Amino acid sequence: MSRVLGLVPARGGSKGVPGKNVRPLAGRTLIEYTARAARDSGAVDRLVLSTDSQEIADAGRRAGLEVPFLRPAALAADETPMLPVIRHALEALAADGWHAEIVVLLQPTSPLRRAEHIGDAVQLLRETNADSVVTVVEVPRHLSPDYVMKIEDGRLRHFLPEGARLMRRQDARPAYAREGTVYACWARTIERTGSLYGDDCRPLVIDSRDSLSIDTPADWEAAERLLAAR
């Protein structure tokens, strides 16, 4: 069976919601929500936290995450892309003799994530042997590219030419958005393509009620309400 790494990236210095990774949200931290979902999924062999912050590292250990290294400051800036963060973790673990074959990226900013999202993503990746699997949600039909408009030379026009034939938004084709709950890929996909997605990326459609990414105080308040209701 393939070795599966659950990787939780949580840098310090958040500006949108200061201290969000260790701040209690409806009784638990974002790190704790992520750790619980990953453990309950039974789909990951190691659950590793990548952080540059000692405070977050301590919170991660309390939640049951491994913290075998601290992320260099150069990989913890606002503009740092995710790919080098993943590569750093893979290389650090490989240097200690543990080679991941599947990477499951679990950003703590998705506290509505369920264990089955993780398990289903890993299962779909293995069954299809695709390059990657990402969670998506269907966007509302009125936001489908078939139905939305653009302004061109001061005139309102259909974004896609075929949209002119639509009389009702219900007739718009389904459209989907990546939403960040789970990204799963083979380590070889990253090595071969320099991307999380590769050429063959499969969707795992999840309920929009389970989809929320915390980036702003308004997102935090929405998450408080939703988690309290659960």
Secondary structure as UniProt FT lines:
FT   STRAND          4..9
FT   TURN            18..22
FT   TURN            26..27
FT   HELIX           30..41
FT   STRAND          46..50
FT   HELIX           54..62
FT   TURN            63..64
FT   HELIX           73..75
FT   TURN            78..79
FT   HELIX           82..95
FT   TURN            96..97
FT   STRAND          102..105
FT   TURN            108..109
FT   TURN            111..112
FT   HELIX           115..128
FT   STRAND          132..138
FT   HELIX           141..143
FT   TURN            145..147
FT   STRAND          149..152
FT   TURN            153..154
FT   STRAND          155..158
FT   HELIX           161..165
FT   HELIX           169..171
FT   STRAND          176..186
FT   HELIX           187..193
FT   STRAND          201..205
FT   HELIX           208..210
FT   HELIX           217..229
//
